[in-house]
Every structure is written in C-alpha cells, then in structure tokens.
Amino acid sequence: TRRGIEWLLAEQEACGAWFGRWGVNYVYGTGSVVPALVAAGLPAAHPSIRRAVTWLESVQNDDGGWG
C-alpha cells in the first residue's frame, strides 16, 4: 500500500490534478485518486488532497458539474 501511495503522490500534476489514463480526463483521474488515498489512510487535510480538491473546485462548472 505504501508504495502505491508514494507512486500516486509522485504522479500528481503541478496544478493538483491526476491524469485519467483510461479516458484522458483529469477530472476522472483526480476524482478516482482522492478517495483512493483517503481509503488508504491519508487524512483529508493532506496537502496533496487539498491541492486536488482546490483544482477540482477551480474547474467545476457553475451548475456543479464537470462536463
């Protein structure tokens, strides 16, 4: 688990997002990695998670969606 967490943290983009390889969509990638990190034991206040949430909020549409 530790190596997986380390890999995910190292793969985070400078903007705070993660690349979604299966759909070439950063929202999907980030939206999958954040709950995985929390499930693996990282606190929600972890800097990488906070950066990801900030990024998600920055790209969210006015209607609350991302599409």
Rosetta constraint file for C-alpha pairs under 8 A:
AtomPair CA 1 CA 5 HARMONIC 6.22 0.50
AtomPair CA 1 CA 40 HARMONIC 7.20 0.50
AtomPair CA 2 CA 6 HARMONIC 6.16 0.50
AtomPair CA 3 CA 7 HARMONIC 6.09 0.50
AtomPair CA 4 CA 8 HARMONIC 6.18 0.50
AtomPair CA 5 CA 9 HARMONIC 6.13 0.50
AtomPair CA 5 CA 37 HARMONIC 6.79 0.50
AtomPair CA 5 CA 40 HARMONIC 7.63 0.50
AtomPair CA 6 CA 10 HARMONIC 6.13 0.50
AtomPair CA 7 CA 11 HARMONIC 6.21 0.50
AtomPair CA 8 CA 12 HARMONIC 6.58 0.50
AtomPair CA 8 CA 33 HARMONIC 7.53 0.50
AtomPair CA 9 CA 48 HARMONIC 7.05 0.50
AtomPair CA 11 CA 18 HARMONIC 6.87 0.50
AtomPair CA 12 CA 16 HARMONIC 6.12 0.50
AtomPair CA 12 CA 17 HARMONIC 5.91 0.50
AtomPair CA 12 CA 18 HARMONIC 5.08 0.50
AtomPair CA 12 CA 19 HARMONIC 7.85 0.50
AtomPair CA 12 CA 48 HARMONIC 7.82 0.50
AtomPair CA 13 CA 17 HARMONIC 5.31 0.50
AtomPair CA 13 CA 18 HARMONIC 5.82 0.50
AtomPair CA 13 CA 19 HARMONIC 7.63 0.50
AtomPair CA 15 CA 51 HARMONIC 7.67 0.50
AtomPair CA 15 CA 55 HARMONIC 6.73 0.50
AtomPair CA 16 CA 48 HARMONIC 7.02 0.50
AtomPair CA 16 CA 51 HARMONIC 4.86 0.50
AtomPair CA 16 CA 52 HARMONIC 4.57 0.50
AtomPair CA 16 CA 53 HARMONIC 7.93 0.50
AtomPair CA 16 CA 54 HARMONIC 7.58 0.50
AtomPair CA 16 CA 55 HARMONIC 5.72 0.50
AtomPair CA 17 CA 26 HARMONIC 6.14 0.50
AtomPair CA 17 CA 27 HARMONIC 7.49 0.50
AtomPair CA 17 CA 29 HARMONIC 7.50 0.50
AtomPair CA 17 CA 30 HARMONIC 5.41 0.50
AtomPair CA 17 CA 51 HARMONIC 7.80 0.50
AtomPair CA 17 CA 52 HARMONIC 5.43 0.50
AtomPair CA 17 CA 55 HARMONIC 6.40 0.50
AtomPair CA 17 CA 56 HARMONIC 7.65 0.50
AtomPair CA 18 CA 26 HARMONIC 5.62 0.50
AtomPair CA 18 CA 27 HARMONIC 7.76 0.50
AtomPair CA 18 CA 29 HARMONIC 5.11 0.50
AtomPair CA 18 CA 30 HARMONIC 4.75 0.50
AtomPair CA 18 CA 33 HARMONIC 7.32 0.50
AtomPair CA 19 CA 24 HARMONIC 6.67 0.50
AtomPair CA 19 CA 25 HARMONIC 6.31 0.50
AtomPair CA 19 CA 26 HARMONIC 4.66 0.50
AtomPair CA 19 CA 27 HARMONIC 7.95 0.50
AtomPair CA 19 CA 28 HARMONIC 7.88 0.50
AtomPair CA 19 CA 29 HARMONIC 5.10 0.50
AtomPair CA 19 CA 30 HARMONIC 7.00 0.50
AtomPair CA 20 CA 24 HARMONIC 5.01 0.50
AtomPair CA 20 CA 25 HARMONIC 4.83 0.50
AtomPair CA 20 CA 26 HARMONIC 5.19 0.50
AtomPair CA 20 CA 27 HARMONIC 7.33 0.50
AtomPair CA 20 CA 28 HARMONIC 5.61 0.50
AtomPair CA 20 CA 29 HARMONIC 3.77 0.50
AtomPair CA 20 CA 30 HARMONIC 7.28 0.50
AtomPair CA 21 CA 25 HARMONIC 7.22 0.50
AtomPair CA 21 CA 29 HARMONIC 7.29 0.50
AtomPair CA 23 CA 28 HARMONIC 7.56 0.50
AtomPair CA 25 CA 29 HARMONIC 6.40 0.50
AtomPair CA 26 CA 30 HARMONIC 5.89 0.50
AtomPair CA 27 CA 31 HARMONIC 5.77 0.50
AtomPair CA 27 CA 56 HARMONIC 7.04 0.50
AtomPair CA 27 CA 66 HARMONIC 7.43 0.50
AtomPair CA 28 CA 32 HARMONIC 6.10 0.50
AtomPair CA 29 CA 33 HARMONIC 6.19 0.50
AtomPair CA 30 CA 34 HARMONIC 6.10 0.50
AtomPair CA 30 CA 52 HARMONIC 6.74 0.50
AtomPair CA 30 CA 56 HARMONIC 7.81 0.50
AtomPair CA 31 CA 35 HARMONIC 7.16 0.50
AtomPair CA 32 CA 36 HARMONIC 6.42 0.50
AtomPair CA 33 CA 37 HARMONIC 6.10 0.50
AtomPair CA 34 CA 38 HARMONIC 6.37 0.50
AtomPair CA 34 CA 49 HARMONIC 6.20 0.50
AtomPair CA 34 CA 52 HARMONIC 7.37 0.50
AtomPair CA 35 CA 39 HARMONIC 5.99 0.50
AtomPair CA 36 CA 40 HARMONIC 6.13 0.50
AtomPair CA 37 CA 41 HARMONIC 6.50 0.50
AtomPair CA 37 CA 42 HARMONIC 5.62 0.50
AtomPair CA 38 CA 42 HARMONIC 4.87 0.50
AtomPair CA 38 CA 43 HARMONIC 6.13 0.50
AtomPair CA 38 CA 44 HARMONIC 6.43 0.50
AtomPair CA 42 CA 46 HARMONIC 6.55 0.50
AtomPair CA 44 CA 49 HARMONIC 6.21 0.50
AtomPair CA 44 CA 50 HARMONIC 7.17 0.50
AtomPair CA 45 CA 49 HARMONIC 6.67 0.50
AtomPair CA 45 CA 50 HARMONIC 6.07 0.50
AtomPair CA 46 CA 50 HARMONIC 6.20 0.50
AtomPair CA 47 CA 51 HARMONIC 6.10 0.50
AtomPair CA 48 CA 52 HARMONIC 6.20 0.50
AtomPair CA 49 CA 53 HARMONIC 6.18 0.50
AtomPair CA 50 CA 54 HARMONIC 6.10 0.50
AtomPair CA 51 CA 55 HARMONIC 6.15 0.50
AtomPair CA 52 CA 56 HARMONIC 6.15 0.50
AtomPair CA 53 CA 57 HARMONIC 6.14 0.50
AtomPair CA 54 CA 58 HARMONIC 6.19 0.50
AtomPair CA 55 CA 59 HARMONIC 6.49 0.50
AtomPair CA 56 CA 60 HARMONIC 6.10 0.50
AtomPair CA 59 CA 66 HARMONIC 7.03 0.50
AtomPair CA 60 CA 64 HARMONIC 6.12 0.50
AtomPair CA 60 CA 65 HARMONIC 5.93 0.50
AtomPair CA 60 CA 66 HARMONIC 5.12 0.50
AtomPair CA 61 CA 65 HARMONIC 5.29 0.50
AtomPair CA 61 CA 66 HARMONIC 5.56 0.50
AtomPair CA 61 CA 67 HARMONIC 7.61 0.50
